[in-house]
Amino acid sequence: MSSKLEFNSIKEFYPYYLTQHRERVCRSLHFIGTGLVIVLFLTMLITQIWWLFLVIPLVGYGFAWIGHFFFEKNKPAAFKNPLWSLACDFIMFADILTGQIGKKAEQANKLFPQD
């Protein structure tokens, strides 16, 4: 990883991603949005209501961007790293669900201290 914040793997990117979600409200909004995305996706598959596919990004990004613009006051990491950010949404969802987010956020803050 270079000083210009270039990442070679999602394992390197995830700690940085967490530092872009320092505010608990932002992480909570991501959690809600990602959870609803999962529910909508499963509903779409079960019911075969395919237009729900169009709603999925609106719900997922809607909650996330509210968190970033109004609480975190930063630009979403998805603007520069869209695929890794999407994957990290689900990793962070799992970390919140399993109670690991505090420890991982603390480790990330040591790697990328706040300015």
N, CA, C and O atoms as CSV, one atom per row, in Angstrom:
chain,resi,resn,atom,element,x,y,z
A,1,MET,N,N,0.856,-1.168,0.000
A,1,MET,CA,C,0.000,0.000,0.000
A,1,MET,C,C,0.904,1.235,0.000
A,1,MET,O,O,1.831,1.319,0.806
A,2,SER,N,N,0.649,2.171,-0.877
A,2,SER,CA,C,1.479,3.373,-0.949
A,2,SER,C,C,0.854,4.495,-0.144
A,2,SER,O,O,-0.263,4.369,0.357
A,3,SER,N,N,1.587,5.597,-0.023
A,3,SER,CA,C,1.090,6.740,0.738
A,3,SER,C,C,-0.045,7.454,0.016
A,3,SER,O,O,-0.709,8.291,0.628
A,4,LYS,N,N,-0.296,7.165,-1.247
A,4,LYS,CA,C,-1.376,7.793,-2.006
A,4,LYS,C,C,-2.688,7.032,-1.853
A,4,LYS,O,O,-3.600,7.203,-2.663
A,5,LEU,N,N,-2.791,6.216,-0.851
A,5,LEU,CA,C,-3.987,5.415,-0.593
A,5,LEU,C,C,-4.382,4.551,-1.785
A,5,LEU,O,O,-5.528,4.560,-2.236
A,6,GLU,N,N,-3.411,3.816,-2.273
A,6,GLU,CA,C,-3.675,2.809,-3.288
A,6,GLU,C,C,-3.679,1.466,-2.573
A,6,GLU,O,O,-2.831,1.199,-1.721
A,7,PHE,N,N,-4.627,0.638,-2.922
A,7,PHE,CA,C,-4.804,-0.631,-2.224
A,7,PHE,C,C,-4.666,-1.775,-3.209
A,7,PHE,O,O,-5.126,-1.694,-4.348
A,8,ASN,N,N,-4.023,-2.848,-2.752
A,8,ASN,CA,C,-3.802,-4.005,-3.602
A,8,ASN,C,C,-4.781,-5.141,-3.344
A,8,ASN,O,O,-4.833,-6.113,-4.098
A,9,SER,N,N,-5.547,-5.012,-2.282
A,9,SER,CA,C,-6.495,-6.078,-1.956
A,9,SER,C,C,-7.617,-5.502,-1.102
A,9,SER,O,O,-7.501,-4.417,-0.532
A,10,ILE,N,N,-8.684,-6.246,-1.035
A,10,ILE,CA,C,-9.799,-5.823,-0.189
A,10,ILE,C,C,-9.385,-5.873,1.285
A,10,ILE,O,O,-9.894,-5.102,2.099
A,11,LYS,N,N,-8.474,-6.766,1.623
A,11,LYS,CA,C,-7.971,-6.850,3.000
A,11,LYS,C,C,-7.246,-5.563,3.389
A,11,LYS,O,O,-7.347,-5.121,4.534
A,12,GLU,N,N,-6.527,-4.964,2.461
A,12,GLU,CA,C,-5.875,-3.684,2.706
A,12,GLU,C,C,-6.895,-2.539,2.724
A,12,GLU,O,O,-6.765,-1.599,3.508
A,13,PHE,N,N,-7.900,-2.625,1.862
A,13,PHE,CA,C,-8.876,-1.545,1.711
A,13,PHE,C,C,-9.846,-1.457,2.882
A,13,PHE,O,O,-10.240,-0.358,3.273
A,14,TYR,N,N,-10.234,-2.588,3.444
A,14,TYR,CA,C,-11.287,-2.598,4.472
A,14,TYR,C,C,-10.981,-1.701,5.678
A,14,TYR,O,O,-11.880,-0.984,6.120
A,15,PRO,N,N,-9.757,-1.702,6.235
A,15,PRO,CA,C,-9.504,-0.775,7.351
A,15,PRO,C,C,-9.708,0.690,6.953
A,15,PRO,O,O,-10.255,1.474,7.729
A,16,TYR,N,N,-9.275,1.055,5.758
A,16,TYR,CA,C,-9.504,2.412,5.282
A,16,TYR,C,C,-11.009,2.680,5.171
A,16,TYR,O,O,-11.499,3.726,5.595
A,17,TYR,N,N,-11.718,1.732,4.603
A,17,TYR,CA,C,-13.175,1.842,4.461
A,17,TYR,C,C,-13.824,2.109,5.821
A,17,TYR,O,O,-14.709,2.958,5.929
A,18,LEU,N,N,-13.392,1.399,6.843
A,18,LEU,CA,C,-13.958,1.603,8.178
A,18,LEU,C,C,-13.698,3.013,8.691
A,18,LEU,O,O,-14.536,3.577,9.395
A,19,THR,N,N,-12.546,3.592,8.348
A,19,THR,CA,C,-12.268,4.955,8.818
A,19,THR,C,C,-13.134,5.985,8.108
A,19,THR,O,O,-13.230,7.128,8.553
A,20,GLN,N,N,-13.750,5.597,7.031
A,20,GLN,CA,C,-14.690,6.483,6.349
A,20,GLN,C,C,-16.095,6.350,6.936
A,20,GLN,O,O,-17.044,6.977,6.465
A,21,HIS,N,N,-16.205,5.520,7.972
A,21,HIS,CA,C,-17.474,5.246,8.660
A,21,HIS,C,C,-17.255,5.320,10.170
A,21,HIS,O,O,-17.668,4.423,10.905
A,22,ARG,N,N,-16.616,6.372,10.623
A,22,ARG,CA,C,-16.310,6.521,12.050
A,22,ARG,C,C,-17.555,6.802,12.881
A,22,ARG,O,O,-17.644,6.374,14.032
A,23,GLU,N,N,-18.513,7.516,12.306
A,23,GLU,CA,C,-19.732,7.886,13.024
A,23,GLU,C,C,-20.667,6.680,13.141
A,23,GLU,O,O,-20.969,6.009,12.155
A,24,ARG,N,N,-21.105,6.430,14.344
A,24,ARG,CA,C,-21.989,5.279,14.594
A,24,ARG,C,C,-23.290,5.374,13.788
A,24,ARG,O,O,-23.797,4.361,13.306
A,25,VAL,N,N,-23.825,6.583,13.643
A,25,VAL,CA,C,-25.065,6.762,12.866
A,25,VAL,C,C,-24.841,6.378,11.413
A,25,VAL,O,O,-25.702,5.748,10.797
A,26,CYS,N,N,-23.706,6.746,10.866
A,26,CYS,CA,C,-23.385,6.384,9.479
A,26,CYS,C,C,-23.318,4.864,9.329
A,26,CYS,O,O,-23.896,4.297,8.402
A,27,ARG,N,N,-22.611,4.215,10.248
A,27,ARG,CA,C,-22.524,2.739,10.193
A,27,ARG,C,C,-23.907,2.116,10.353
A,27,ARG,O,O,-24.225,1.132,9.685
A,28,SER,N,N,-24.725,2.682,11.230
A,28,SER,CA,C,-26.081,2.151,11.445
A,28,SER,C,C,-26.928,2.289,10.190
A,28,SER,O,O,-27.674,1.376,9.834
A,29,LEU,N,N,-26.812,3.434,9.518
A,29,LEU,CA,C,-27.569,3.614,8.272
A,29,LEU,C,C,-27.097,2.640,7.197
A,29,LEU,O,O,-27.909,2.113,6.435
A,30,HIS,N,N,-25.800,2.401,7.133
A,30,HIS,CA,C,-25.278,1.383,6.208
A,30,HIS,C,C,-25.859,0.013,6.549
A,30,HIS,O,O,-26.271,-0.735,5.662
A,31,PHE,N,N,-25.888,-0.304,7.830
A,31,PHE,CA,C,-26.411,-1.601,8.278
A,31,PHE,C,C,-27.870,-1.757,7.863
A,31,PHE,O,O,-28.262,-2.805,7.349
A,32,ILE,N,N,-28.666,-0.729,8.080
A,32,ILE,CA,C,-30.082,-0.774,7.692
A,32,ILE,C,C,-30.210,-0.932,6.181
A,32,ILE,O,O,-30.967,-1.775,5.701
A,33,GLY,N,N,-29.469,-0.117,5.436
A,33,GLY,CA,C,-29.542,-0.187,3.975
A,33,GLY,C,C,-29.115,-1.543,3.440
A,33,GLY,O,O,-29.778,-2.101,2.566
A,34,THR,N,N,-28.017,-2.076,3.953
A,34,THR,CA,C,-27.529,-3.384,3.493
A,34,THR,C,C,-28.517,-4.488,3.872
A,34,THR,O,O,-28.771,-5.399,3.083
A,35,GLY,N,N,-29.070,-4.402,5.075
A,35,GLY,CA,C,-30.076,-5.387,5.484
A,35,GLY,C,C,-31.296,-5.356,4.568
A,35,GLY,O,O,-31.808,-6.405,4.177
A,36,LEU,N,N,-31.759,-4.159,4.227
A,36,LEU,CA,C,-32.902,-4.039,3.319
A,36,LEU,C,C,-32.567,-4.532,1.918
A,36,LEU,O,O,-33.416,-5.111,1.240
A,37,VAL,N,N,-31.339,-4.304,1.486
A,37,VAL,CA,C,-30.890,-4.819,0.187
A,37,VAL,C,C,-30.977,-6.343,0.173
A,37,VAL,O,O,-31.451,-6.929,-0.800
A,38,ILE,N,N,-30.531,-6.973,1.226
A,38,ILE,CA,C,-30.594,-8.442,1.310
A,38,ILE,C,C,-32.048,-8.909,1.264
A,38,ILE,O,O,-32.384,-9.846,0.540
A,39,VAL,N,N,-32.904,-8.251,2.038
A,39,VAL,CA,C,-34.328,-8.612,2.064
A,39,VAL,C,C,-34.956,-8.408,0.683
A,39,VAL,O,O,-35.687,-9.273,0.202
A,40,LEU,N,N,-34.677,-7.279,0.052
A,40,LEU,CA,C,-35.236,-7.017,-1.286
A,40,LEU,C,C,-34.746,-8.032,-2.306
A,40,LEU,O,O,-35.519,-8.500,-3.142
A,41,PHE,N,N,-33.463,-8.374,-2.240
A,41,PHE,CA,C,-32.906,-9.343,-3.183
A,41,PHE,C,C,-33.566,-10.709,-3.016
A,41,PHE,O,O,-33.951,-11.342,-3.998
A,42,LEU,N,N,-33.692,-11.154,-1.781
A,42,LEU,CA,C,-34.342,-12.444,-1.534
A,42,LEU,C,C,-35.810,-12.408,-1.936
A,42,LEU,O,O,-36.328,-13.366,-2.509
A,43,THR,N,N,-36.475,-11.301,-1.634
A,43,THR,CA,C,-37.881,-11.145,-2.036
A,43,THR,C,C,-38.013,-11.208,-3.552
A,43,THR,O,O,-38.919,-11.855,-4.078
A,44,MET,N,N,-37.106,-10.536,-4.249
A,44,MET,CA,C,-37.118,-10.550,-5.709
A,44,MET,C,C,-36.968,-11.979,-6.237
A,44,MET,O,O,-37.685,-12.383,-7.153
A,45,LEU,N,N,-36.046,-12.735,-5.664
A,45,LEU,CA,C,-35.831,-14.110,-6.120
A,45,LEU,C,C,-37.033,-15.005,-5.828
A,45,LEU,O,O,-37.440,-15.807,-6.668
A,46,ILE,N,N,-37.592,-14.859,-4.638
A,46,ILE,CA,C,-38.713,-15.718,-4.238
A,46,ILE,C,C,-39.981,-15.385,-5.017
A,46,ILE,O,O,-40.684,-16.281,-5.486
A,47,THR,N,N,-40.268,-14.088,-5.153
A,47,THR,CA,C,-41.521,-13.677,-5.797
A,47,THR,C,C,-41.398,-13.522,-7.302
A,47,THR,O,O,-42.404,-13.457,-8.008
A,48,GLN,N,N,-40.188,-13.463,-7.787
A,48,GLN,CA,C,-39.874,-13.213,-9.195
A,48,GLN,C,C,-40.454,-11.877,-9.679
A,48,GLN,O,O,-40.870,-11.739,-10.829
A,49,ILE,N,N,-40.468,-10.912,-8.775
A,49,ILE,CA,C,-40.833,-9.542,-9.133
A,49,ILE,C,C,-39.526,-8.843,-9.494
A,49,ILE,O,O,-38.860,-8.263,-8.637
A,50,TRP,N,N,-39.176,-8.906,-10.758
A,50,TRP,CA,C,-37.845,-8.530,-11.206
A,50,TRP,C,C,-37.571,-7.031,-11.157
A,50,TRP,O,O,-36.411,-6.623,-11.092
A,51,TRP,N,N,-38.615,-6.201,-11.187
A,51,TRP,CA,C,-38.381,-4.761,-11.124
A,51,TRP,C,C,-37.812,-4.333,-9.767
A,51,TRP,O,O,-37.294,-3.223,-9.643
A,52,LEU,N,N,-37.900,-5.189,-8.758
A,52,LEU,CA,C,-37.293,-4.878,-7.463
A,52,LEU,C,C,-35.781,-4.681,-7.595
A,52,LEU,O,O,-35.153,-4.014,-6.773
A,53,PHE,N,N,-35.218,-5.270,-8.638
A,53,PHE,CA,C,-33.790,-5.108,-8.891
A,53,PHE,C,C,-33.422,-3.628,-9.034
A,53,PHE,O,O,-32.327,-3.213,-8.653
A,54,LEU,N,N,-34.344,-2.841,-9.585
A,54,LEU,CA,C,-34.111,-1.408,-9.764
A,54,LEU,C,C,-34.160,-0.644,-8.451
A,54,LEU,O,O,-33.554,0.421,-8.322
A,55,VAL,N,N,-34.881,-1.188,-7.477
A,55,VAL,CA,C,-35.039,-0.527,-6.185
A,55,VAL,C,C,-33.821,-0.778,-5.281
A,55,VAL,O,O,-33.498,0.045,-4.425
A,56,ILE,N,N,-33.166,-1.893,-5.475
A,56,ILE,CA,C,-32.062,-2.306,-4.601
A,56,ILE,C,C,-30.979,-1.230,-4.477
A,56,ILE,O,O,-30.626,-0.873,-3.353
A,57,PRO,N,N,-30.435,-0.696,-5.579
A,57,PRO,CA,C,-29.394,0.319,-5.396
A,57,PRO,C,C,-29.912,1.608,-4.754
A,57,PRO,O,O,-29.183,2.273,-4.017
A,58,LEU,N,N,-31.157,1.955,-5.030
A,58,LEU,CA,C,-31.723,3.165,-4.422
A,58,LEU,C,C,-31.792,3.037,-2.905
A,58,LEU,O,O,-31.465,3.975,-2.178
A,59,VAL,N,N,-32.215,1.882,-2.441
A,59,VAL,CA,C,-32.320,1.645,-0.999
A,59,VAL,C,C,-30.926,1.575,-0.370
A,59,VAL,O,O,-30.651,2.251,0.622
A,60,GLY,N,N,-30.066,0.766,-0.944
A,60,GLY,CA,C,-28.720,0.588,-0.379
A,60,GLY,C,C,-27.933,1.887,-0.350
A,60,GLY,O,O,-27.418,2.284,0.695
A,61,TYR,N,N,-27.840,2.545,-1.493
A,61,TYR,CA,C,-27.071,3.784,-1.546
A,61,TYR,C,C,-27.794,4.929,-0.850
A,61,TYR,O,O,-27.145,5.821,-0.303
A,62,GLY,N,N,-29.108,4.923,-0.860
A,62,GLY,CA,C,-29.868,5.984,-0.200
A,62,GLY,C,C,-29.522,6.093,1.275
A,62,GLY,O,O,-29.186,7.174,1.759
A,63,PHE,N,N,-29.602,4.994,1.981
A,63,PHE,CA,C,-29.264,4.996,3.407
A,63,PHE,C,C,-27.788,5.350,3.619
A,63,PHE,O,O,-27.453,6.136,4.504
A,64,ALA,N,N,-26.917,4.766,2.804
A,64,ALA,CA,C,-25.477,5.008,2.957
A,64,ALA,C,C,-25.134,6.477,2.717
A,64,ALA,O,O,-24.379,7.070,3.487
A,65,TRP,N,N,-25.674,7.057,1.672
A,65,TRP,CA,C,-25.318,8.428,1.333
A,65,TRP,C,C,-25.890,9.427,2.330
A,65,TRP,O,O,-25.273,10.462,2.582
A,66,ILE,N,N,-27.045,9.139,2.896
A,66,ILE,CA,C,-27.561,9.996,3.978
A,66,ILE,C,C,-26.560,9.982,5.137
A,66,ILE,O,O,-26.261,11.022,5.725
A,67,GLY,N,N,-26.055,8.802,5.451
A,67,GLY,CA,C,-25.060,8.679,6.515
A,67,GLY,C,C,-23.800,9.477,6.236
A,67,GLY,O,O,-23.256,10.133,7.125
A,68,HIS,N,N,-23.338,9.418,4.989
A,68,HIS,CA,C,-22.105,10.126,4.645
A,68,HIS,C,C,-22.301,11.636,4.579
A,68,HIS,O,O,-21.525,12.390,5.166
A,69,PHE,N,N,-23.322,12.074,3.876
A,69,PHE,CA,C,-23.482,13.502,3.633
A,69,PHE,C,C,-23.953,14.274,4.859
A,69,PHE,O,O,-23.574,15.431,5.040
A,70,PHE,N,N,-24.776,13.650,5.707
A,70,PHE,CA,C,-25.350,14.383,6.837
A,70,PHE,C,C,-24.693,14.085,8.183
A,70,PHE,O,O,-24.737,14.923,9.083
A,71,PHE,N,N,-24.095,12.929,8.334
A,71,PHE,CA,C,-23.511,12.566,9.629
A,71,PHE,C,C,-21.994,12.453,9.565
A,71,PHE,O,O,-21.292,13.035,10.391
A,72,GLU,N,N,-21.493,11.716,8.601
A,72,GLU,CA,C,-20.037,11.524,8.477
A,72,GLU,C,C,-19.386,12.762,7.862
A,72,GLU,O,O,-18.240,13.094,8.165
A,73,LYS,N,N,-20.139,13.435,6.995
A,73,LYS,CA,C,-19.674,14.638,6.294
A,73,LYS,C,C,-18.430,14.359,5.440
A,73,LYS,O,O,-17.454,15.110,5.460
A,74,ASN,N,N,-18.500,13.259,4.693
A,74,ASN,CA,C,-17.438,12.927,3.752
A,74,ASN,C,C,-18.063,12.333,2.491
A,74,ASN,O,O,-19.267,12.084,2.435
A,75,LYS,N,N,-17.234,12.117,1.497
A,75,LYS,CA,C,-17.706,11.490,0.265
A,75,LYS,C,C,-17.632,9.983,0.445
A,75,LYS,O,O,-16.645,9.477,0.979
A,76,PRO,N,N,-18.653,9.256,0.009
A,76,PRO,CA,C,-18.615,7.797,0.116
A,76,PRO,C,C,-17.395,7.207,-0.595
A,76,PRO,O,O,-17.005,7.658,-1.672
A,77,ALA,N,N,-16.808,6.197,0.028
A,77,ALA,CA,C,-15.658,5.508,-0.568
A,77,ALA,C,C,-16.028,4.890,-1.910
A,77,ALA,O,O,-15.155,4.634,-2.740
A,78,ALA,N,N,-17.316,4.650,-2.125
A,78,ALA,CA,C,-17.784,4.053,-3.381
A,78,ALA,C,C,-17.489,4.943,-4.582
A,78,ALA,O,O,-17.434,4.453,-5.710
A,79,PHE,N,N,-17.299,6.230,-4.363
A,79,PHE,CA,C,-17.005,7.133,-5.476
A,79,PHE,C,C,-15.658,6.816,-6.114
A,79,PHE,O,O,-15.481,7.008,-7.317
A,80,LYS,N,N,-14.702,6.330,-5.313
A,80,LYS,CA,C,-13.371,6.021,-5.842
A,80,LYS,C,C,-13.135,4.523,-6.000
A,80,LYS,O,O,-12.375,4.111,-6.875
A,81,ASN,N,N,-13.768,3.709,-5.175
A,81,ASN,CA,C,-13.565,2.252,-5.183
A,81,ASN,C,C,-14.918,1.549,-5.117
A,81,ASN,O,O,-15.244,0.943,-4.096
A,82,PRO,N,N,-15.712,1.617,-6.191
A,82,PRO,CA,C,-17.096,1.129,-6.108
A,82,PRO,C,C,-17.249,-0.361,-5.794
A,82,PRO,O,O,-18.101,-0.724,-4.984
A,83,LEU,N,N,-16.461,-1.217,-6.402
A,83,LEU,CA,C,-16.644,-2.661,-6.175
A,83,LEU,C,C,-16.157,-3.082,-4.794
A,83,LEU,O,O,-16.829,-3.847,-4.102
A,84,TRP,N,N,-14.996,-2.587,-4.394
A,84,TRP,CA,C,-14.496,-2.931,-3.060
A,84,TRP,C,C,-15.393,-2.338,-1.983
A,84,TRP,O,O,-15.610,-2.963,-0.945
A,85,SER,N,N,-15.917,-1.139,-2.218
A,85,SER,CA,C,-16.826,-0.526,-1.240
A,85,SER,C,C,-18.103,-1.336,-1.095
A,85,SER,O,O,-18.608,-1.519,0.013
A,86,LEU,N,N,-18.621,-1.819,-2.208
A,86,LEU,CA,C,-19.823,-2.656,-2.154
A,86,LEU,C,C,-19.549,-3.918,-1.341
A,86,LEU,O,O,-20.345,-4.300,-0.484
A,87,ALA,N,N,-18.428,-4.552,-1.615
A,87,ALA,CA,C,-18.071,-5.759,-0.858
A,87,ALA,C,C,-17.891,-5.426,0.620
A,87,ALA,O,O,-18.311,-6.190,1.489
A,88,CYS,N,N,-17.268,-4.285,0.900
A,88,CYS,CA,C,-17.028,-3.889,2.289
A,88,CYS,C,C,-18.317,-3.554,3.026
A,88,CYS,O,O,-18.386,-3.691,4.247
A,89,ASP,N,N,-19.343,-3.113,2.292
A,89,ASP,CA,C,-20.652,-2.905,2.930
A,89,ASP,C,C,-21.120,-4.203,3.583
A,89,ASP,O,O,-21.619,-4.201,4.709
A,90,PHE,N,N,-20.954,-5.298,2.867
A,90,PHE,CA,C,-21.402,-6.590,3.386
A,90,PHE,C,C,-20.473,-7.110,4.480
A,90,PHE,O,O,-20.928,-7.766,5.417
A,91,ILE,N,N,-19.179,-6.825,4.368
A,91,ILE,CA,C,-18.237,-7.215,5.423
A,91,ILE,C,C,-18.555,-6.440,6.695
A,91,ILE,O,O,-18.585,-7.015,7.783
A,92,MET,N,N,-18.795,-5.126,6.560
A,92,MET,CA,C,-19.128,-4.317,7.731
A,92,MET,C,C,-20.463,-4.763,8.322
A,92,MET,O,O,-20.615,-4.788,9.543
A,93,PHE,N,N,-21.428,-5.115,7.481
A,93,PHE,CA,C,-22.717,-5.637,7.942
A,93,PHE,C,C,-22.483,-6.866,8.827
A,93,PHE,O,O,-23.049,-6.973,9.915
A,94,ALA,N,N,-21.647,-7.787,8.352
A,94,ALA,CA,C,-21.341,-9.002,9.117
A,94,ALA,C,C,-20.604,-8.665,10.412
A,94,ALA,O,O,-20.869,-9.271,11.450
A,95,ASP,N,N,-19.680,-7.703,10.358
A,95,ASP,CA,C,-18.946,-7.314,11.561
A,95,ASP,C,C,-19.868,-6.676,12.603
A,95,ASP,O,O,-19.694,-6.892,13.803
A,96,ILE,N,N,-20.837,-5.900,12.151
A,96,ILE,CA,C,-21.810,-5.316,13.079
A,96,ILE,C,C,-22.675,-6.428,13.666
A,96,ILE,O,O,-22.915,-6.465,14.872
A,97,LEU,N,N,-23.136,-7.324,12.813
A,97,LEU,CA,C,-24.010,-8.425,13.224
A,97,LEU,C,C,-23.331,-9.334,14.250
A,97,LEU,O,O,-23.982,-9.835,15.167
A,98,THR,N,N,-22.032,-9.545,14.094
A,98,THR,CA,C,-21.301,-10.454,14.988
A,98,THR,C,C,-20.621,-9.733,16.155
A,98,THR,O,O,-19.952,-10.365,16.972
A,99,GLY,N,N,-20.795,-8.410,16.230
A,99,GLY,CA,C,-20.217,-7.658,17.337
A,99,GLY,C,C,-18.728,-7.386,17.221
A,99,GLY,O,O,-18.096,-7.004,18.206
A,100,GLN,N,N,-18.158,-7.570,16.050
A,100,GLN,CA,C,-16.722,-7.368,15.859
A,100,GLN,C,C,-16.362,-5.957,15.404
A,100,GLN,O,O,-15.182,-5.615,15.321
A,101,ILE,N,N,-17.374,-5.133,15.109
A,101,ILE,CA,C,-17.109,-3.834,14.485
A,101,ILE,C,C,-16.254,-2.926,15.372
A,101,ILE,O,O,-15.379,-2.224,14.866
A,102,GLY,N,N,-16.491,-2.930,16.671
A,102,GLY,CA,C,-15.723,-2.058,17.562
A,102,GLY,C,C,-14.239,-2.336,17.510
A,102,GLY,O,O,-13.432,-1.417,17.375
A,103,LYS,N,N,-13.878,-3.598,17.617
A,103,LYS,CA,C,-12.470,-4.007,17.588
A,103,LYS,C,C,-11.847,-3.689,16.228
A,103,LYS,O,O,-10.724,-3.187,16.166
A,104,LYS,N,N,-12.554,-3.972,15.158
A,104,LYS,CA,C,-12.002,-3.729,13.823
A,104,LYS,C,C,-11.895,-2.241,13.524
A,104,LYS,O,O,-10.943,-1.805,12.877
A,105,ALA,N,N,-12.865,-1.457,13.989
A,105,ALA,CA,C,-12.800,-0.006,13.793
A,105,ALA,C,C,-11.636,0.584,14.572
A,105,ALA,O,O,-10.963,1.493,14.088
A,106,GLU,N,N,-11.395,0.078,15.767
A,106,GLU,CA,C,-10.270,0.546,16.585
A,106,GLU,C,C,-8.938,0.246,15.885
A,106,GLU,O,O,-8.050,1.098,15.843
A,107,GLN,N,N,-8.807,-0.949,15.343
A,107,GLN,CA,C,-7.594,-1.317,14.610
A,107,GLN,C,C,-7.412,-0.426,13.377
A,107,GLN,O,O,-6.302,0.011,13.075
A,108,ALA,N,N,-8.523,-0.160,12.667
A,108,ALA,CA,C,-8.466,0.685,11.473
A,108,ALA,C,C,-8.047,2.105,11.824
A,108,ALA,O,O,-7.282,2.729,11.089
A,109,ASN,N,N,-8.545,2.617,12.946
A,109,ASN,CA,C,-8.198,3.971,13.368
A,109,ASN,C,C,-6.718,4.100,13.709
A,109,ASN,O,O,-6.150,5.185,13.587
A,110,LYS,N,N,-6.096,3.020,14.131
A,110,LYS,CA,C,-4.651,3.040,14.394
A,110,LYS,C,C,-3.863,3.081,13.083
A,110,LYS,O,O,-2.825,3.738,12.998
A,111,LEU,N,N,-4.358,2.380,12.069
A,111,LEU,CA,C,-3.696,2.379,10.767
A,111,LEU,C,C,-3.886,3.704,10.026
A,111,LEU,O,O,-2.982,4.182,9.341
A,112,PHE,N,N,-5.082,4.288,10.176
A,112,PHE,CA,C,-5.432,5.534,9.487
A,112,PHE,C,C,-5.974,6.530,10.498
A,112,PHE,O,O,-7.186,6.720,10.591
A,113,PRO,N,N,-5.075,7.177,11.266
A,113,PRO,CA,C,-5.549,8.121,12.283
A,113,PRO,C,C,-6.332,9.282,11.655
A,113,PRO,O,O,-6.087,9.682,10.517
A,114,GLN,N,N,-7.266,9.796,12.424
A,114,GLN,CA,C,-8.079,10.905,11.967
A,114,GLN,C,C,-7.206,12.152,11.854
A,114,GLN,O,O,-6.353,12.404,12.705
A,115,ASP,N,N,-7.430,12.929,10.793
A,115,ASP,CA,C,-6.622,14.154,10.565
A,115,ASP,C,C,-6.812,15.157,11.664
A,115,ASP,O,O,-6.213,16.232,11.630
